[in-house]
Every structure is written in C-alpha cells, then in structure tokens.
Amino acid sequence: MARPILTTQLKAEEFVQFYWLKAELIRFCSAHSIPQAGSKQDITTRIAFFLQNGYPPATIPRKGKMSKGFNWDKDPLTLQTSITDRYKNSQRVRDFFKECIGPHFSFNVVFLQWMKDNTGRTLSDAVEAWIEIHHQKKSGQTPGKIAPQFQYNQYMRDFLADNPRLTPNDARHCWNMKREQAGPHKYKRSDLDFLKG
C-alpha cells in the first residue's frame, strides 16, 4: 500500500501505519485546530484521535509537576533547580551544563530522553545522569535506547550495524523507500532489496 496523503478522509488505522515527518503533522494540526504541543508521539496520538472521532481531544495530558513560575530563559539555574514540564534545551542550559561538567558536554538523544522522563528531579541529578551516559558510551557498553519518535535514527543505526560495508547513503535510500510503506519502519535485512531496484 502506497503512503497516502494526510487529509481528514484518512482513517486513523491507516494513519498510524505510516511514517510522518513532524512538520507534516504540525501543518495538519494547524489546519484543523489540533494542539501542537509536545513530542511527535503526542501529536500523532492527537491526530489519530481526531481522525477517529472527527474532533480534537479536549485536553492535552501533561506529565510531572506544573511549573508556571519558572522561566528557563531567565530564572537562575542551579544544581537544585527542578526539571519542570516546561523544560527546554537552550544555549543557556547548554552553558550551565558545560560549566558543571566541562567543555566536552553536549546534548545527545539518550540524555534528552532522560530529561523528558525525569520531571521533578534536579539539575544535579541531570549532571550525574549525563556523566553515567557518557561513561557508558566511552566504555563501549550497549548503545542507549533511541526513543520511538526517532525512527530514522534507529533505522540508520540498525542498518549500518548490520551492513558495515555499506554507506550511510545506502541506508538513507532504503529508509526513504521503507517510510513510504505501511507497517513498522524498523530495519530488516530484506530492505537490502531496495538497493537492487
């Protein structure tokens, strides 16, 4: 089944079988007054609800504690600062972590997921988590889990691990073919057939 166009005529069951760029989802939300806040997974859930019911969900569920008073752009950052539901990555936060950890600090997918999953913990906890994640990566331990919304990253990692003699361009070509199809968008060895065409 070829990838359909995202319209109000699309059935929810079909919609969830395909890979969509976040930009496509946001455009659809904007056109149909569906809240756009949250992760790609949150937005996908709202669109599926809309396609099934004909109207957007009434509320956006929020995880963790609310943080109306804390401004990540202006308020002082300390090791005791709590990670709030409105946390956002910024140059200011990056500079704070570099000051605490060192100039080798950088954001990575595993750490960003940790921040998202740990509302209510402190930036001190975040520093410890980053050091542990960095140590695991340097010592060659199993690569961190990639969050579900980053299907492309997971596909590229799995493809290149299984085919060390092939190139990232080969992996991208197979991914582009795979994402046009219904079903799970996980790497399978049979995807190499896309390179024969």
Disulfide bonds with the S-S distance in Angstrom:
none
